[in-house]
């Protein structure tokens, strides 16, 4: 890590460096939700709200992006504004080197955020929903890099399960194949992002933040590689039931197929169309998921930092 930090391409903010020295809990936050997940100004409001929640819980937020050739860990207000309003690149792990070399401004996806956060020694990450195996994978072979990155990077990832637009059973099967533990936080069923549960049973459940921190500590101290997915369901009062959201997902996917939208453009297109079809309900649920996960991740980070001494 010392060598990496001496390179110009990794820029860690003063606040994050101080938090590391003081062994405070730090929570990584992705920037794709800012640049590609919501329209302006709601995206900027959510970014600020997530950072505030993390601080209120006693941890330090580390929003991550690539800014003009640097992998930035901890963003200032101007950088957040730039991501929220600009037409910026969307970078997964495979795009990091290109974005750095070309001095791009890029919002980092789950996979890229995990990688950069790991370089800075951060162990806890809050996102909305994990990427995974897409529907129709038999013909598209579309599987998110998020799964591979989670399998190889030591990170506790708090998410509302996986994105509802995905093939959830196959996503869980792939996580099992990759050896990634999936922990239901206070739930027995895998969350379905907009919906509190998917009806798919999980084999592991924990009910408080200290237990999760202890599991993460035990996992990595047992020399097990890779990350752990902490599946945190959307609050019941904010959910869109599966029976309500599923027809809209199918309609949005049909429209994407007709228009030939694939790859990294697919998820932003589907999210935008779902927001239109649900008359804003999906965006409100997306916001609730992000804030709820920031709360939990911060509490886990505080507990983990107390153990990691």
C-alpha positions as CSV (number, residue, x, y, z in Angstrom):
1,X,0.0,0.0,0.0
2,X,2.9,2.4,0.7
3,X,4.2,2.1,-2.8
4,X,0.7,2.5,-4.3
5,X,0.1,5.7,-2.3
6,X,3.4,7.2,-3.5
7,X,2.1,7.0,-7.1
8,X,0.3,10.0,-8.5
9,X,-2.6,7.9,-9.7
10,X,-4.0,7.2,-6.2
11,X,-5.2,10.3,-4.4
12,X,-6.4,9.8,-0.8
13,X,-8.1,12.8,0.8
14,X,-6.6,14.3,3.9
15,X,-9.8,13.4,5.8
16,X,-9.5,9.7,4.8
17,X,-5.7,9.6,5.6
18,X,-6.4,11.0,9.1
19,X,-9.2,8.5,9.6
20,X,-6.9,5.7,8.7
21,X,-4.2,6.9,11.1
22,X,-6.8,7.2,13.9
23,X,-8.2,3.8,13.0
24,X,-11.7,5.1,12.5
25,X,-14.4,3.3,10.5
26,X,-14.4,4.2,6.9
27,X,-17.1,3.5,4.4
28,X,-16.5,3.4,0.6
29,X,-19.2,4.9,-1.6
30,X,-19.5,4.5,-5.3
31,X,-20.0,7.4,-7.7
32,X,-22.0,5.7,-10.5
33,X,-25.2,6.3,-8.4
34,X,-24.3,10.0,-8.7
35,X,-23.4,10.2,-12.4
36,X,-25.7,7.5,-13.8
37,X,-28.2,6.3,-11.2
38,X,-30.4,9.4,-10.7
39,X,-31.1,12.7,-12.4
40,X,-29.7,16.0,-11.2
41,X,-30.2,17.5,-8.6
42,X,-31.6,14.4,-6.8
43,X,-28.3,12.5,-7.4
44,X,-26.3,15.2,-5.7
45,X,-28.7,15.4,-2.8
46,X,-28.4,11.6,-2.3
47,X,-24.6,11.8,-2.5
48,X,-24.5,14.4,0.3
49,X,-27.2,12.6,2.3
50,X,-25.2,9.3,2.2
51,X,-22.0,11.0,3.3
52,X,-23.9,12.8,6.2
53,X,-25.5,9.5,7.3
54,X,-22.0,7.8,7.5
55,X,-20.6,10.7,9.5
56,X,-23.6,10.8,11.9
57,X,-23.1,7.1,12.6
58,X,-19.5,7.8,13.6
59,X,-17.7,6.7,10.5
60,X,-16.0,8.6,7.6
61,X,-17.4,8.5,4.1
62,X,-15.0,7.9,1.2
63,X,-16.8,8.5,-2.1
64,X,-14.6,7.2,-4.9
65,X,-14.2,8.3,-8.6
66,X,-11.5,8.8,-11.2
67,X,-10.8,12.5,-11.7
68,X,-8.4,13.6,-14.4
69,X,-6.1,10.7,-14.2
70,X,-6.3,10.1,-10.5
71,X,-8.1,7.4,-8.5
72,X,-9.6,9.6,-5.9
73,X,-10.6,8.3,-2.5
74,X,-12.7,11.0,-0.8
75,X,-14.2,13.7,-3.0
76,X,-14.8,17.4,-2.3
77,X,-18.0,19.3,-3.1
78,X,-16.7,20.5,-6.5
79,X,-15.9,17.0,-7.6
80,X,-19.3,15.7,-6.4
81,X,-21.0,18.5,-8.4
82,X,-18.9,17.7,-11.5
83,X,-20.0,14.1,-11.3
84,X,-23.6,15.0,-10.7
85,X,-23.9,17.4,-13.6
86,X,-21.3,16.3,-16.1
87,X,-21.5,13.7,-18.9
88,X,-18.8,11.5,-17.4
89,X,-17.5,8.1,-18.2
90,X,-18.8,5.0,-16.4
91,X,-15.8,2.9,-15.3
92,X,-15.8,-0.7,-14.1
93,X,-12.6,-2.5,-13.1
94,X,-11.5,-3.1,-16.7
95,X,-11.8,0.6,-17.5
96,X,-9.6,1.9,-14.7
97,X,-6.3,1.9,-16.5
98,X,-7.7,3.5,-19.6
99,X,-9.5,6.2,-17.6
100,X,-6.4,7.0,-15.6
101,X,-4.1,7.1,-18.7
102,X,-6.6,9.3,-20.7
103,X,-7.1,11.5,-17.7
104,X,-10.9,11.0,-17.8
105,X,-13.5,12.0,-15.3
106,X,-15.2,8.7,-14.5
107,X,-17.8,7.5,-12.1
108,X,-16.8,4.1,-10.6
109,X,-19.1,1.1,-10.6
110,X,-19.3,-1.4,-7.8
111,X,-16.3,-3.4,-9.1
112,X,-14.1,-0.3,-9.7
113,X,-15.0,1.2,-6.3
114,X,-14.1,-2.0,-4.5
115,X,-10.8,-2.2,-6.2
116,X,-9.8,1.4,-5.5
117,X,-11.1,1.3,-2.0
118,X,-9.0,-1.8,-1.4
119,X,-5.9,0.0,-2.5
120,X,-6.6,2.6,0.2
121,X,-7.1,-0.2,2.9
122,X,-10.9,0.3,3.2
123,X,-12.9,-2.8,4.1
124,X,-16.5,-1.7,4.1
125,X,-18.5,-0.5,1.1
126,X,-22.1,0.6,0.8
127,X,-23.9,0.5,-2.5
128,X,-27.4,0.2,-3.7
129,X,-27.7,-3.2,-5.5
130,X,-24.9,-5.5,-6.7
131,X,-24.5,-6.3,-10.3
132,X,-24.8,-10.0,-11.4
133,X,-26.1,-12.4,-13.9
134,X,-28.4,-10.8,-16.4
135,X,-31.6,-12.3,-17.6
136,X,-31.1,-14.0,-20.9
137,X,-27.5,-14.9,-20.1
138,X,-27.7,-18.0,-22.2
139,X,-27.6,-15.8,-25.3
140,X,-26.0,-12.6,-24.1
141,X,-23.3,-14.0,-21.7
142,X,-23.8,-10.8,-19.8
143,X,-22.4,-11.2,-16.2
144,X,-21.4,-8.2,-14.2
145,X,-17.7,-7.7,-13.2
146,X,-19.0,-7.0,-9.7
147,X,-19.2,-10.7,-9.0
148,X,-15.6,-11.4,-10.0
149,X,-14.3,-8.4,-8.1
150,X,-16.2,-9.5,-5.0
151,X,-14.7,-12.9,-5.2
152,X,-11.1,-11.5,-5.3
153,X,-11.3,-8.4,-3.2
154,X,-11.5,-8.4,0.6
155,X,-14.5,-6.1,1.1
156,X,-17.7,-6.2,3.1
157,X,-20.3,-5.0,0.6
158,X,-23.6,-3.8,2.0
159,X,-26.3,-3.9,-0.7
160,X,-30.1,-4.5,-1.0
161,X,-29.3,-7.9,-2.6
162,X,-28.7,-7.6,-6.4
163,X,-30.4,-5.3,-8.9
164,X,-34.0,-6.5,-9.5
165,X,-33.4,-6.4,-13.3
166,X,-31.1,-9.4,-13.0
167,X,-31.6,-13.2,-12.9
168,X,-31.5,-13.4,-9.1
169,X,-31.3,-17.2,-8.7
170,X,-28.4,-17.5,-11.1
171,X,-26.7,-14.5,-9.5
172,X,-26.8,-16.3,-6.1
173,X,-25.6,-19.5,-7.7
174,X,-22.7,-17.7,-9.3
175,X,-21.8,-16.1,-5.9
176,X,-21.8,-19.6,-4.3
177,X,-19.6,-20.9,-7.1
178,X,-17.2,-18.1,-6.5
179,X,-17.1,-18.8,-2.8
180,X,-18.6,-15.5,-1.7
181,X,-20.6,-15.7,1.6
182,X,-24.0,-14.0,1.4
183,X,-25.3,-12.9,4.7
184,X,-29.0,-11.9,5.2
185,X,-29.0,-9.0,7.6
186,X,-32.1,-9.5,9.7
187,X,-33.7,-11.5,6.9
188,X,-34.0,-15.1,5.7
189,X,-34.7,-14.3,2.0
190,X,-32.5,-12.6,-0.5
191,X,-33.6,-9.0,-1.0
192,X,-34.7,-8.0,-4.5
193,X,-33.6,-4.3,-4.4
194,X,-36.9,-2.6,-4.9
195,X,-38.7,-5.4,-3.0
196,X,-38.1,-6.5,0.6
197,X,-37.5,-10.1,-0.4
198,X,-37.3,-12.3,-3.5
199,X,-38.6,-15.5,-2.0
200,X,-35.2,-17.1,-2.4
201,X,-33.9,-18.5,0.9
202,X,-30.5,-17.7,2.2
203,X,-28.4,-20.1,4.3
204,X,-26.8,-17.5,6.6
205,X,-28.4,-14.7,8.7
206,X,-27.0,-12.3,11.2
207,X,-29.1,-9.7,13.1
208,X,-26.7,-7.0,14.4
209,X,-23.8,-5.0,13.2
210,X,-21.3,-6.4,15.7
211,X,-22.0,-10.0,14.5
212,X,-21.3,-8.9,10.9
213,X,-18.1,-7.2,11.9
214,X,-17.0,-10.3,13.8
215,X,-17.8,-12.5,10.8
216,X,-15.7,-10.2,8.5
217,X,-12.9,-10.3,11.0
218,X,-13.0,-14.1,11.2
219,X,-13.3,-14.5,7.5
220,X,-10.2,-12.6,6.6
221,X,-8.2,-13.8,9.7
222,X,-8.9,-17.4,8.5
223,X,-7.0,-16.4,5.3
224,X,-10.1,-16.7,3.2
225,X,-9.8,-14.5,0.1
226,X,-12.4,-12.2,-1.3
227,X,-15.4,-10.3,0.0
228,X,-18.6,-10.9,1.8
229,X,-22.0,-9.7,0.6
230,X,-24.3,-8.3,3.4
231,X,-27.8,-8.4,2.0
232,X,-29.7,-5.6,3.6
233,X,-33.4,-5.4,2.5
234,X,-35.1,-2.1,1.7
235,X,-37.4,-1.0,4.5
236,X,-40.9,-2.4,4.1
237,X,-42.5,1.0,4.1
238,X,-40.4,2.0,1.0
239,X,-40.6,-1.2,-1.0
240,X,-42.3,-1.8,-4.4
241,X,-43.7,-5.4,-4.2
242,X,-42.3,-7.8,-6.8
243,X,-45.8,-8.3,-8.3
244,X,-45.9,-4.6,-9.0
245,X,-42.4,-4.0,-10.3
246,X,-41.9,-7.1,-12.3
247,X,-44.2,-6.2,-15.2
248,X,-42.4,-2.9,-15.5
249,X,-39.0,-4.6,-15.6
250,X,-40.2,-6.9,-18.4
251,X,-41.5,-4.0,-20.4
252,X,-38.3,-2.0,-19.9
253,X,-36.2,-5.0,-20.9
254,X,-38.3,-5.5,-24.1
255,X,-37.8,-1.9,-25.0
256,X,-34.1,-2.2,-24.5
257,X,-34.0,-5.3,-26.7
258,X,-35.9,-3.5,-29.4
259,X,-33.5,-0.5,-29.3
260,X,-30.4,-2.7,-29.2
261,X,-29.2,-1.4,-25.8
262,X,-26.7,-3.7,-24.2
263,X,-23.6,-3.7,-22.0
264,X,-22.8,-0.9,-19.6
265,X,-25.6,1.2,-21.2
266,X,-28.3,-1.3,-20.2
267,X,-28.6,-0.6,-16.5
268,X,-28.9,3.2,-16.8
269,X,-31.5,2.8,-19.5
270,X,-33.6,0.4,-17.5
271,X,-33.4,2.5,-14.4
272,X,-34.5,5.6,-16.3
273,X,-37.4,3.8,-17.9
274,X,-38.5,2.2,-14.7
275,X,-38.6,5.6,-13.1
276,X,-40.9,6.8,-15.9
277,X,-43.1,3.7,-15.8
278,X,-43.5,3.8,-12.0
279,X,-44.0,7.6,-12.0
280,X,-41.0,8.1,-9.8
281,X,-41.6,5.3,-7.3
282,X,-38.6,3.3,-8.4
283,X,-36.3,6.4,-7.9
284,X,-37.7,6.9,-4.4
285,X,-37.0,3.2,-3.6
286,X,-33.5,3.6,-5.1
287,X,-32.9,6.5,-2.7
288,X,-34.3,4.6,0.3
289,X,-32.0,1.6,-0.5
290,X,-28.9,3.8,-0.8
291,X,-29.5,5.6,2.5
292,X,-30.5,2.5,4.3
293,X,-27.3,0.8,3.2
294,X,-25.2,3.8,4.2
295,X,-26.6,3.6,7.7
296,X,-25.8,-0.1,8.1
297,X,-22.3,0.0,6.5
298,X,-21.3,2.9,8.8
299,X,-22.4,1.0,11.9
300,X,-20.5,-2.1,10.7
301,X,-17.4,0.0,9.9
302,X,-17.4,1.4,13.4
303,X,-17.7,-2.1,14.9
304,X,-15.0,-3.5,12.6
305,X,-12.5,-0.7,13.2
306,X,-12.8,-1.4,17.0
307,X,-11.7,-5.0,16.3
308,X,-9.1,-4.4,13.6
309,X,-6.4,-3.0,16.0
